[in-house]
């Protein structure tokens, strides 16, 4: 197996204040844990290129793109941050970091479709799955997975895409962008009721949303995957699978109140890989979303990548 690890130094330069849980330390924690687990040398490291605005425009409106590009503070600005909302802020490097985050997903998609790689993990930030076509929100600027999925369909001509989202929060932006697009099947679970308080009201037929209550543990999630995700994924026969890989459903993560552990992420990844191997020649592009307890995040990403690279 050839598994690539995409990232870019600029993704660490975007920050929203020392108080903010979505911090540059998240990427460093992942890199440190890869080294500690001694699998860093077994991955192919690739620097993420910057996405073009035309790539973003497949998933986002011109005004949404402009709002981020034009409002990043300069080095000489009076204020270090520009708030899009109370929790989503721009700094001097946000535009560049956002381009690299989306660019990583696109580059990984190109390489996986071309057969250069079996799969890839994009260790990037800002995350993406809350960003709708017209609005940045929930720490997210552009929807990295949605941008890459649009690219796979409109540039490479793929006709069946699956998006698997195991973040503790509902991927409302991804759902909004692909609502009623039969080419895309999205399967997810998420804590409910919980931010962003969506995903339960009249989902489109291509959205397989599974709300779960707080304090749901891995045994319940595994049963839901077996009974609901997998039949839907096999029926869709995806040509590539994108993963919105959020790790904030971990029991140690205070951002949510679920009870997953590393073994659950390994198990889910293995099941996703089985679908990908049967229908998509193994093609998977996984992009980091949430995960805010640094130790749990690092350990969970390593568990996820070990399965992708067939090291576990």
C-alpha positions in Angstrom: 0.0 0.0 0.0 1.2 3.5 -0.8 -0.4 6.0 1.6 0.5 9.7 1.4 0.4 12.3 4.1 -0.4 15.7 2.8 0.2 18.9 4.8 1.6 22.4 4.5 3.4 24.6 6.9 1.0 27.4 6.2 -1.8 25.4 7.8 -0.1 25.9 11.1 0.1 29.7 10.6 -3.7 30.1 10.6 -4.7 30.7 14.2 -7.8 32.2 15.9 -6.4 33.2 19.3 -4.6 31.4 22.1 -8.0 30.5 23.6 -9.3 28.7 20.6 -9.5 24.9 20.6 -8.9 24.7 16.8 -5.2 25.5 17.1 -2.0 24.9 15.1 -1.0 22.5 17.9 -3.5 20.0 16.5 -1.3 19.4 13.4 1.9 19.2 15.5 0.3 16.7 17.8 -0.5 14.5 14.8 3.1 14.7 13.5 4.6 14.1 17.0 2.4 11.0 17.4 3.4 9.6 13.9 7.0 9.9 15.0 6.4 8.3 18.4 4.6 5.4 16.7 7.4 5.0 14.3 5.2 4.9 11.2 6.3 8.4 9.9 9.0 6.9 7.7 6.5 4.4 6.1 4.3 7.2 4.6 4.9 9.3 1.6 5.0 12.9 2.7 3.7 15.5 0.1 3.5 19.2 0.5 0.0 20.5 -0.3 -0.3 22.9 -3.2 -2.6 25.9 -3.1 -6.0 25.4 -4.6 -7.1 27.8 -7.4 -10.1 30.0 -6.8 -11.8 28.2 -9.7 -11.5 25.0 -7.7 -13.2 26.6 -4.7 -15.9 28.0 -7.0 -17.2 24.6 -7.8 -18.5 24.3 -4.2 -18.7 27.9 -3.0 -20.2 31.2 -4.2 -18.0 34.1 -5.3 -19.1 36.1 -2.3 -18.1 33.4 0.1 -14.7 33.2 -1.4 -14.3 37.0 -1.6 -15.3 37.4 2.1 -12.4 35.3 3.2 -9.8 36.7 0.7 -10.6 40.3 1.3 -11.0 40.3 5.1 -7.8 38.6 6.3 -5.9 41.2 8.4 -2.6 42.4 7.0 0.6 42.5 9.0 0.0 46.2 9.7 -3.7 45.9 10.7 -4.9 47.3 13.9 -6.4 44.0 14.9 -4.9 40.5 14.6 -8.2 38.8 13.8 -11.3 39.4 11.8 -14.4 37.6 13.1 -16.7 35.9 10.6 -18.7 34.8 13.7 -17.9 34.3 17.4 -15.9 31.1 16.8 -14.6 31.5 13.2 -11.9 34.1 12.8 -9.4 35.2 10.1 -5.8 36.0 10.6 -3.1 37.1 8.2 -2.4 33.6 7.1 -6.0 32.2 6.9 -6.4 32.8 3.1 -3.2 30.9 2.3 -3.9 28.1 4.8 -7.4 27.7 3.4 -6.1 27.4 -0.1 -3.5 24.8 1.0 -6.2 22.8 2.9 -8.4 22.6 -0.1 -5.4 22.1 -2.4 -4.3 19.1 -0.4 -7.6 17.4 -0.9 -7.5 18.1 -4.6 -3.9 16.9 -5.0 -4.7 13.8 -3.1 -7.7 13.2 -5.3 -5.6 13.6 -8.5 -2.9 11.2 -7.2 -5.3 8.5 -6.0 -7.4 8.6 -9.2 -4.2 8.4 -11.3 -3.1 5.3 -9.3 0.0 7.0 -7.9 -1.3 6.4 -4.4 -3.7 3.8 -2.9 -5.0 6.4 -0.5 -4.1 9.6 1.3 -4.6 11.5 4.6 -4.7 15.3 4.5 -3.5 16.8 7.8 -4.8 20.2 7.2 -6.6 23.1 8.8 -8.8 25.0 8.7 -11.3 22.1 8.7 -14.1 22.1 6.2 -17.4 20.2 6.8 -19.4 23.1 8.3 -18.7 25.5 5.5 -21.7 25.8 3.3 -21.7 27.0 -0.3 -22.2 30.6 0.9 -21.0 30.8 4.5 -17.9 30.0 6.5 -18.8 28.8 10.0 -17.9 26.4 12.8 -14.1 26.9 12.5 -14.4 26.1 8.7 -13.5 28.4 5.8 -13.9 26.2 2.7 -15.3 22.7 2.5 -12.2 20.8 1.6 -14.0 17.4 1.0 -16.7 19.0 -1.0 -14.2 20.9 -3.1 -12.4 17.7 -3.8 -15.5 15.7 -4.5 -16.7 18.3 -7.0 -13.3 18.2 -8.6 -13.5 14.4 -8.9 -16.8 14.6 -10.7 -16.3 17.7 -12.9 -12.7 17.2 -13.8 -12.3 13.5 -13.7 -15.8 12.6 -14.7 -16.6 10.3 -11.8 -20.3 9.5 -11.5 -20.6 8.0 -8.0 -18.9 9.5 -4.9 -19.3 8.6 -1.3 -18.5 10.9 1.6 -18.2 9.3 5.1 -18.3 11.8 8.0 -17.5 10.5 11.5 -17.0 13.8 13.2 -19.0 14.4 16.4 -20.8 17.3 14.7 -23.1 17.0 11.7 -21.4 18.1 8.5 -24.1 20.6 7.6 -22.0 22.3 4.9 -21.4 19.1 3.0 -25.0 18.2 3.2 -26.1 21.6 1.9 -23.6 21.5 -1.0 -24.7 18.0 -2.2 -28.3 18.1 -1.2 -30.3 16.1 -3.8 -27.2 15.3 -5.9 -27.7 11.6 -6.7 -24.0 11.3 -7.7 -23.0 11.8 -4.0 -24.0 9.6 -1.1 -23.1 11.0 2.3 -23.2 8.7 5.4 -22.6 10.1 8.9 -23.4 9.8 12.5 -23.3 12.8 14.9 -24.2 13.7 18.4 -27.7 15.2 18.6 -29.0 17.6 19.8 -25.7 19.4 19.3 -24.0 22.1 17.2 -24.9 22.9 14.4 -28.4 21.6 15.2 -29.0 20.2 11.8 -29.2 16.9 9.9 -32.5 15.6 11.3 -35.1 17.5 9.4 -36.1 16.0 6.1 -32.7 14.9 4.8 -32.5 14.3 1.0 -32.5 10.7 -0.2 -28.7 10.8 -0.8 -28.1 11.9 2.8 -27.8 9.0 5.3 -27.7 10.9 8.6 -27.7 9.0 11.9 -28.2 11.2 15.0 -27.1 9.7 18.2 -27.5 10.9 21.8 -24.6 12.0 24.0 -22.7 9.2 25.8 -23.0 6.9 22.8 -20.1 4.5 22.8 -18.3 2.5 20.1 -20.4 -0.7 20.3 -23.5 1.3 19.3 -21.7 3.1 16.5 -20.3 -0.1 15.1 -23.7 -1.6 15.0 -25.0 1.5 13.1 -22.2 1.2 10.6 -23.0 -2.4 10.0 -26.7 -2.0 9.7 -27.0 1.4 8.0 -23.8 2.7 6.5 -22.5 -0.4 4.8 -25.7 -1.4 3.0 -26.1 2.2 1.6 -22.4 2.4 0.6 -22.5 -1.0 -1.2 -25.7 0.0 -3.0 -24.2 3.2 -4.2 -21.0 1.5 -5.5 -18.7 4.6 -5.1 -15.8 5.1 -7.5 -13.9 7.0 -4.7 -14.6 7.5 -1.0 -13.9 10.8 0.8 -13.7 10.8 4.6 -14.4 13.8 6.7 -12.2 12.5 9.5 -13.2 14.2 12.7 -11.9 12.6 15.9 -13.9 14.7 18.5 -16.3 11.8 19.2 -13.4 10.4 21.2 -14.2 9.8 24.9 -11.4 12.1 26.0 -12.5 15.0 23.8 -14.4 17.7 25.7 -15.8 19.2 22.5 -18.4 16.4 22.4 -19.9 13.9 24.8 -19.5 10.6 22.9 -17.3 7.6 23.9 -15.3 6.4 20.9 -11.7 5.2 21.3 -8.8 4.5 18.9 -10.0 1.0 18.2 -13.3 2.3 17.0 -11.6 4.6 14.5 -9.5 1.6 13.3 -12.5 -0.6 12.9 -14.5 2.1 11.0 -11.5 2.7 8.7 -11.2 -1.0 8.0 -14.9 -1.2 7.0 -14.6 1.8 4.8 -11.6 0.3 3.1 -13.5 -2.9 2.4 -16.1 -0.9 0.5 -13.5 1.0 -1.3 -11.6 -2.1 -2.4 -14.8 -3.8 -3.6 -16.1 -0.8 -5.6 -13.4 1.8 -6.0 -10.1 0.0 -6.5 -9.3 1.1 -2.9 -9.5 4.8 -3.6 -9.8 6.9 -0.4 -9.0 10.5 0.4 -9.3 11.3 4.1 -9.3 14.9 5.4 -8.9 16.1 8.9 -12.0 17.7 10.5 -12.4 18.0 14.3 -10.5 16.6 17.2 -9.4 18.9 20.0 -7.9 16.8 22.8 -4.3 16.8 21.5 -3.3 13.4 22.8 -6.5 11.6 21.7 -6.3 13.3 18.3 -2.8 12.2 17.7 -3.4 8.6 18.8 -6.7 8.4 16.8 -5.1 9.7 13.6 -2.3 7.2 13.9 -4.8 4.4 14.4 -6.7 5.7 11.3 -3.5 6.0 9.1 -2.2 2.6 10.3 -5.3 0.9 8.8 -5.1 3.0 5.6 -1.5 2.0 5.1 -2.3 -1.6 6.1 0.2 -1.4 9.0 -2.3 -2.7 11.5 
